[in-house]
Amino acid sequence: MHNTKNLYSRLKEVVGDSNLVIDLDQLKMNSVDGKRPKAIVFPSSIDEVSKIVSYANDNHFAIIPKGSGTKIGTGEIPKKVDIILSTNRLSRIIELDPDNLTVSFESGVKLGEIQKGLAEAGRGYFIPLDPPFKEKATMGGIVATNSSGARRYLYGTVRDWLIGAKAVFPNGDIVSSGGKTVKNVSGYDLHKLLIGSFGSLGIICEMTFKIIPLPDNHASILIFFRNLNDLDRFSYEIIHSHYLPSSIEILNLMALKNIGHSMLLPEGGNYLLAIGLEGISESVNRQLSEMVDFAKNNGSVDVITLHQKDYRTLWSEKGDFYEDLREKPLDFFLLKSNLLPSKCIKVMGAYEEISKESGINCSLICHPGSGIIYSFGYLNKMARVKREAFFTMVRRFTSEVLKYEGNLVVQSSPLSIKRKISVWGELRDDYMVMSRLKKEIDPNGVLSPGRFIGGI
């Protein structure tokens, strides 16, 4: 109790009474995997973050960084939760520099806010990222979880666009890496170390991203297939052609129904291949016309084209499916598999068979160009038989992707599932490197203890 009183006193000194939450009901509402924090703190500067982290390190309090909380449930159950450090007040856009095609901002800024501001600046710019929760997710959370969407096929991931950052490390040190212009970036890319680390190595407070001009035109082609064999052949031709799609996704029948696009389904259309195009209008229109003709002559059941507004609506709804589904009062699960892109559709077919044998309705979204498969669904009332069938299904899914240099991560599940499963899948050879890094950088286990791979 004495330590807790000292903690409250110190946090009040740093952020003030109004930016500290110690009310038990609010703390309970903000529990992480059932573990209630002692306090929630809202710093407004990197210096305040440094003071909080330094105090926590000296007194062995565990900190969980949190933005909007869209990914707070991902990862292992933390060993300890003392302080939730919110980045909501770190919400300034520091500098927009169109001449050097960069933008700098604090970690609590939401991606939607950044994109809106960039679109209105000069000729219009954007950061080419489209992760789930685009309107709600903070940039710090997107970087910390290495979150990306379908457009990674053309544009890549966070690692390709983040060129500099300032972060607070576990001992309270403020560490800068990279620069504010592309040509000045040199030295060790320490900021790249923080990408996908789930707040276990440092708290990202400021960052600089490259930006590019907005494309002139957008369009989509929706191609329906009766079976995966025809779809596989067609997608192979597209991926290995001269075409430049921004995104390629495959949805099975269950996914279309869950996301609410079943009205699009033609008779016999069991799978949807959605291809996004963007860039110069002449190029987009030419590619669209050629792909339509190619699809009609290569096993498709039906073809639909969408332009501009309808394009944005479709990809936005599909990108944010997770948000809508997880808020339903049912036990929702989401699995993410990564593997060799060339084997993606083959494994998708295997997943359909495995889920059918397990008695679990599994929706599947496949990114064949990036080697990613999302599997999601509901477990209803979590009957014991259903729970055991789910464990069996996950083991079989994992076994399948391991054949093709892959792995499987449980991104979301009921807590009762999480307590009995390794959410990060099979440990790989690089686990020892990550474990040593964690011990070297955070010997007291202050930041997100236990949440990352292998419980580090």
C-alpha positions in Angstrom: 0.0 0.0 0.0 2.9 2.4 0.8 4.4 1.8 -2.6 1.0 2.5 -4.2 0.6 5.8 -2.4 4.1 6.8 -3.4 3.2 5.9 -7.0 0.1 8.1 -6.9 2.0 10.9 -5.4 4.8 10.7 -8.0 2.4 10.4 -11.0 0.4 13.5 -9.7 3.6 15.5 -9.6 4.4 14.6 -13.2 1.0 14.9 -14.9 -1.3 16.6 -12.4 -4.5 15.4 -10.7 -6.7 15.7 -13.7 -4.5 13.4 -15.9 -4.4 10.5 -13.4 -7.1 7.9 -13.0 -7.2 5.8 -9.8 -11.0 5.2 -9.6 -11.5 1.5 -9.1 -14.5 1.2 -11.5 -12.6 2.9 -14.3 -9.5 0.9 -13.6 -11.6 -2.3 -13.8 -13.0 -1.2 -17.1 -9.5 -0.8 -18.4 -8.2 -4.1 -17.3 -5.8 -5.9 -19.7 -6.7 -9.6 -20.0 -8.5 -9.5 -16.7 -5.6 -7.7 -14.9 -6.6 -4.4 -13.3 -4.0 -1.6 -13.2 -3.2 0.5 -10.2 -3.4 3.7 -12.2 -3.9 5.1 -15.7 -1.8 8.1 -16.6 -2.0 10.6 -19.4 1.3 12.4 -20.1 1.4 15.3 -22.5 5.1 15.3 -23.5 8.0 13.0 -24.1 9.7 14.4 -20.9 6.7 13.4 -18.8 6.8 9.9 -20.3 10.5 9.7 -19.4 9.9 10.7 -15.8 7.1 8.1 -15.4 9.1 5.3 -17.0 12.2 6.1 -15.0 10.2 6.1 -11.7 8.5 2.8 -12.7 11.9 1.2 -13.5 13.4 2.3 -10.2 10.5 0.9 -8.3 9.6 -2.2 -10.4 6.2 -1.1 -11.6 5.0 -2.6 -14.9 3.8 -0.3 -17.6 1.5 -1.1 -20.5 1.5 1.6 -23.2 -1.9 2.2 -24.8 -3.2 4.3 -27.6 -6.9 3.9 -28.6 -6.8 0.3 -27.3 -7.7 -1.3 -30.7 -4.9 -3.9 -30.3 -4.7 -4.0 -26.5 -6.0 -7.6 -26.5 -3.3 -8.9 -28.8 -0.4 -10.8 -27.3 0.1 -13.1 -24.3 -1.6 -12.3 -20.9 0.8 -9.8 -19.2 2.6 -11.0 -16.1 1.8 -7.8 -14.4 -0.1 -4.6 -15.0 0.6 -1.6 -12.6 0.4 1.4 -14.9 -1.4 2.0 -18.2 0.3 4.8 -19.9 -2.1 6.4 -22.4 -0.7 8.4 -25.4 -4.0 10.2 -26.0 -2.5 13.6 -25.1 0.5 13.1 -27.3 -1.5 14.3 -30.2 0.4 17.1 -32.0 1.3 17.1 -35.6 4.8 18.5 -35.3 5.8 19.3 -38.9 4.4 18.7 -42.4 7.2 19.1 -45.0 5.8 18.5 -48.5 9.1 19.6 -50.1 10.9 16.7 -48.5 7.8 14.5 -48.6 7.8 13.9 -44.8 5.5 14.4 -41.9 6.4 14.3 -38.1 3.9 13.9 -35.3 3.4 12.5 -31.8 2.3 8.9 -31.3 -1.2 9.6 -30.0 -2.3 11.1 -33.4 -4.9 8.9 -35.1 -4.1 7.7 -38.7 -7.5 9.1 -39.9 -6.6 12.6 -38.6 -3.2 12.4 -40.3 -4.6 11.3 -43.6 -7.3 14.0 -43.6 -4.7 16.7 -42.9 -2.3 15.4 -45.6 -5.1 15.2 -48.2 -5.9 18.9 -47.7 -2.2 20.0 -47.8 -1.0 21.3 -51.2 -1.8 19.0 -54.0 -2.8 16.3 -51.5 -0.6 13.6 -49.9 -1.0 10.4 -47.8 0.9 7.8 -45.8 0.3 4.6 -47.8 -0.9 2.5 -44.9 -4.4 1.0 -44.5 -4.4 -1.1 -41.3 -7.6 -2.1 -39.5 -9.3 0.7 -37.3 -8.0 3.4 -39.7 -10.1 6.1 -38.0 -9.5 5.0 -34.4 -6.0 3.5 -34.3 -3.1 5.8 -33.1 0.1 5.9 -35.1 2.1 4.7 -32.1 -0.1 1.6 -31.9 0.1 1.0 -35.6 3.9 1.1 -35.4 4.1 -0.9 -32.2 2.0 -3.7 -33.7 3.3 -3.4 -37.2 -0.3 -3.2 -38.4 -1.0 -3.2 -42.1 -3.8 -3.9 -44.6 -4.4 -5.1 -48.1 -2.5 -2.2 -49.8 0.8 -3.5 -48.4 0.9 -5.6 -51.6 2.0 -2.4 -53.5 3.2 -0.1 -50.8 4.8 -2.3 -48.2 4.5 -2.0 -44.4 5.4 0.4 -41.6 9.0 -0.5 -42.0 9.1 0.9 -45.5 7.7 4.4 -44.5 8.9 5.1 -40.9 12.2 7.0 -41.2 12.7 8.4 -37.7 11.4 8.3 -34.2 11.9 9.4 -30.6 11.2 6.8 -27.9 11.5 6.4 -24.2 13.4 3.3 -23.2 12.8 1.3 -20.0 15.4 3.2 -17.9 13.8 6.5 -18.9 16.3 7.5 -21.5 14.9 9.5 -24.5 16.4 7.9 -27.6 16.3 9.4 -31.1 16.9 7.4 -34.3 16.7 8.3 -38.0 15.9 11.8 -39.2 13.2 14.2 -40.5 14.4 14.0 -44.1 15.1 10.9 -46.1 18.6 12.0 -47.1 19.6 12.7 -43.5 18.7 9.2 -42.3 21.9 7.4 -41.2 23.4 5.3 -38.4 21.6 2.5 -36.6 17.9 2.2 -37.3 16.9 1.8 -33.6 13.4 2.9 -34.5 13.0 -0.2 -36.7 13.6 -2.3 -33.6 10.4 -0.9 -32.1 8.2 -1.8 -35.0 6.1 -4.8 -34.0 7.6 -5.0 -30.5 4.2 -4.4 -28.8 5.6 -1.8 -26.4 8.0 -4.3 -24.9 11.3 -2.4 -25.7 10.3 1.2 -25.6 7.5 3.7 -25.7 7.3 5.5 -29.1 6.5 9.2 -28.6 7.3 10.9 -31.8 7.9 9.7 -35.4 8.6 10.8 -38.9 7.0 9.2 -42.0 7.6 9.5 -45.7 4.5 10.6 -47.6 3.6 10.5 -51.3 1.1 12.4 -53.5 -2.5 11.1 -53.6 -3.3 8.9 -56.6 -5.4 10.5 -59.4 -7.8 7.6 -59.6 -9.0 4.5 -57.8 -10.9 1.4 -59.1 -11.7 -2.1 -58.1 -12.5 -5.3 -60.0 -14.5 -8.0 -58.1 -14.2 -11.4 -59.7 -16.2 -14.4 -58.5 -15.1 -18.0 -58.9 -16.8 -21.3 -58.4 -13.7 -23.1 -57.1 -10.2 -22.3 -55.7 -8.3 -24.0 -58.6 -9.6 -21.6 -61.2 -9.0 -18.7 -58.8 -5.5 -19.9 -58.0 -4.6 -20.0 -61.7 -6.0 -16.5 -62.4 -4.4 -14.8 -59.4 -1.0 -16.4 -60.3 -1.3 -14.8 -63.7 -2.2 -11.4 -62.3 0.6 -11.5 -59.6 3.2 -12.5 -62.2 2.0 -10.1 -64.9 2.9 -6.5 -65.8 -0.2 -5.2 -63.9 0.3 -3.2 -60.7 -2.6 -3.8 -58.3 -2.5 -1.9 -55.0 -4.3 -4.8 -53.2 -5.4 -8.3 -53.9 -7.7 -10.2 -51.5 -9.6 -13.4 -51.6 -12.7 -14.0 -49.5 -14.6 -17.3 -49.0 -18.4 -17.5 -48.9 -18.5 -17.4 -45.1 -16.4 -14.2 -45.0 -18.6 -12.5 -47.5 -21.7 -13.3 -45.3 -20.0 -12.2 -42.1 -18.8 -8.9 -43.5 -22.2 -8.2 -45.1 -21.3 -8.5 -48.8 -23.3 -11.6 -49.6 -25.7 -9.5 -51.7 -22.9 -9.2 -54.2 -22.8 -13.0 -54.7 -23.8 -14.3 -58.1 -25.1 -17.9 -58.4 -22.2 -20.3 -58.1 -19.8 -17.6 -56.9 -18.2 -19.3 -53.9 -15.1 -17.1 -53.8 -14.4 -13.4 -54.4 -11.1 -12.1 -55.7 -11.0 -8.4 -55.1 -8.3 -6.4 -56.9 -7.7 -2.7 -56.1 -6.1 -0.3 -58.6 -4.8 3.2 -58.1 -2.6 5.7 -59.8 -2.7 7.8 -63.0 -6.2 7.6 -64.5 -5.1 6.4 -67.9 -3.2 3.5 -66.3 -6.0 2.5 -63.9 -8.6 2.5 -66.7 -6.4 0.5 -69.0 -5.6 -2.1 -66.4 -9.2 -2.4 -65.4 -10.4 -2.9 -68.9 -7.8 -5.6 -69.6 -8.4 -7.5 -66.4 -12.2 -7.6 -67.0 -11.7 -9.2 -70.4 -9.0 -11.6 -69.0 -11.3 -12.6 -66.1 -14.3 -13.2 -68.3 -12.2 -15.6 -70.4 -10.5 -17.5 -67.6 -13.1 -19.3 -65.4 -14.9 -16.5 -63.6 -18.6 -16.7 -62.8 -19.1 -12.9 -62.7 -17.2 -9.6 -62.8 -18.1 -6.3 -61.2 -16.2 -3.0 -61.4 -16.2 -0.2 -58.9 -14.9 3.4 -59.2 -13.7 6.1 -56.7 -16.4 6.4 -53.9 -17.5 2.7 -54.2 -13.9 1.6 -54.3 -13.1 3.4 -51.0 -16.3 2.1 -49.3 -15.5 -1.5 -50.2 -11.9 -1.5 -49.1 -12.7 0.5 -45.9 -15.5 -2.0 -44.9 -13.3 -5.0 -45.6 -10.3 -3.4 -43.8 -12.3 -2.6 -40.7 -14.3 -5.9 -40.5 -12.5 -6.9 -37.3 -13.9 -3.8 -35.5 -17.5 -4.5 -36.3 -17.3 -8.2 -35.6 -15.5 -8.2 -32.3 -18.1 -5.8 -30.8 -20.9 -8.3 -31.2 -21.9 -10.0 -27.9 -20.4 -13.4 -29.0 -17.0 -15.1 -28.4 -15.1 -13.8 -31.4 -11.7 -15.2 -32.6 -9.2 -13.9 -35.2 -6.2 -15.9 -36.4 -3.4 -14.5 -38.6 -1.3 -16.9 -40.6 1.8 -15.9 -42.6 3.5 -18.2 -45.1 5.0 -18.4 -48.5 2.8 -16.3 -50.9 2.9 -19.0 -53.6 1.2 -21.5 -51.2 -1.4 -19.1 -49.8 -4.5 -20.3 -51.8 -3.5 -24.0 -51.3 -3.4 -23.5 -47.5 -6.7 -21.5 -47.7 -8.3 -24.6 -49.2 -6.8 -26.8 -46.5 -8.1 -24.5 -43.8 -11.7 -24.8 -45.2 -11.5 -28.6 -44.9 -10.0 -28.5 -41.4 -12.6 -26.0 -40.1 -15.4 -28.0 -41.6 -14.1 -31.2 -39.9 -13.8 -29.3 -36.6 -17.4 -28.1 -36.8 -16.4 -24.4 -36.7 -17.7 -21.9 -39.3 -14.5 -20.2 -40.3 -14.4 -17.1 -42.5 -11.2 -16.7 -44.5 -9.6 -13.7 -46.1 -6.4 -14.4 -48.0 -3.8 -11.9 -49.3 -2.1 -14.1 -51.9 0.5 -11.5 -52.9 1.7 -11.1 -49.3 1.3 -14.6 -47.9 -1.3 -13.8 -45.2 -4.5 -15.5 -44.3 -7.0 -14.2 -41.7 -9.4 -16.7 -40.2 -12.2 -15.6 -38.0 -15.5 -16.6 -36.5 -17.5 -17.2 -33.4 -17.5 -19.8 -30.7 -20.9 -18.9 -29.3 -21.4 -20.1 -25.7 -17.9 -21.7 -25.5 -19.2 -25.2 -24.7 -16.3 -27.4 -23.6 -16.6 -29.6 -26.8 -16.5 -26.5 -29.0 -13.4 -25.1 -27.1 -11.5 -28.4 -27.6 -12.5 -28.4 -31.3 -11.1 -24.9 -31.6 -7.7 -25.9 -30.0 -7.5 -28.9 -32.4 -8.3 -26.6 -35.4 -5.6 -24.1 -34.4 -3.0 -26.9 -34.0 -3.9 -28.3 -37.4 -3.8 -24.8 -39.0 -0.4 -24.2 -37.4 0.9 -27.5 -38.7 -0.3 -26.7 -42.2 1.5 -23.3 -42.4 4.7 -24.7 -40.8 5.1 -26.7 -44.0 5.5 -23.5 -45.9 7.9 -21.5 -43.7 5.0 -19.9 -41.9 3.4 -19.5 -38.5 0.1 -18.7 -36.9 -0.8 -15.9 -34.4 -4.0 -15.8 -32.3 -4.8 -12.1 -32.6 -8.1 -12.1 -30.7 -9.9 -14.7 -28.6 -11.9 -15.1 -25.4 -9.8 -14.9 -22.3 -10.7 -18.6 -21.5 -9.0 -19.6 -24.8 -6.0 -17.3 -24.2 -5.2 -18.9 -20.9 -4.7 -22.3 -22.5 -2.9 -21.5 -25.8 0.3 -20.0 -27.0 -1.1 -17.0 -29.0 2.2 -16.4 -30.8 2.4 -19.9 -32.3 5.6 -21.8 -32.7 8.8 -20.2 -31.4 11.3 -19.6 -34.2 15.1 -19.4 -34.2 15.1 -15.6 -33.7 13.3 -16.0 -30.4 16.6 -16.3 -28.5 17.8 -13.0 -30.2 14.6 -11.2 -29.1 14.8 -12.7 -25.6 18.4 -11.4 -25.2 17.4 -8.0 -26.5 14.6 -7.8 -23.9 16.9 -8.7 -21.1 19.6 -6.2 -22.2 17.2 -3.3 -22.8 14.6 -4.0 -20.1 16.3 -6.1 -17.3 13.6 -5.2 -14.8 10.8 -6.2 -17.0 9.1 -2.8 -16.8 7.5 -2.5 -20.3 4.6 -4.9 -21.2 6.1 -7.8 -19.3 5.0 -11.2 -20.7 3.0 -9.9 -23.6 5.5 -10.5 -26.4 6.6 -13.7 -28.1 7.4 -16.5 -25.7 6.3 -14.4 -22.8 9.2 -11.9 -22.9 
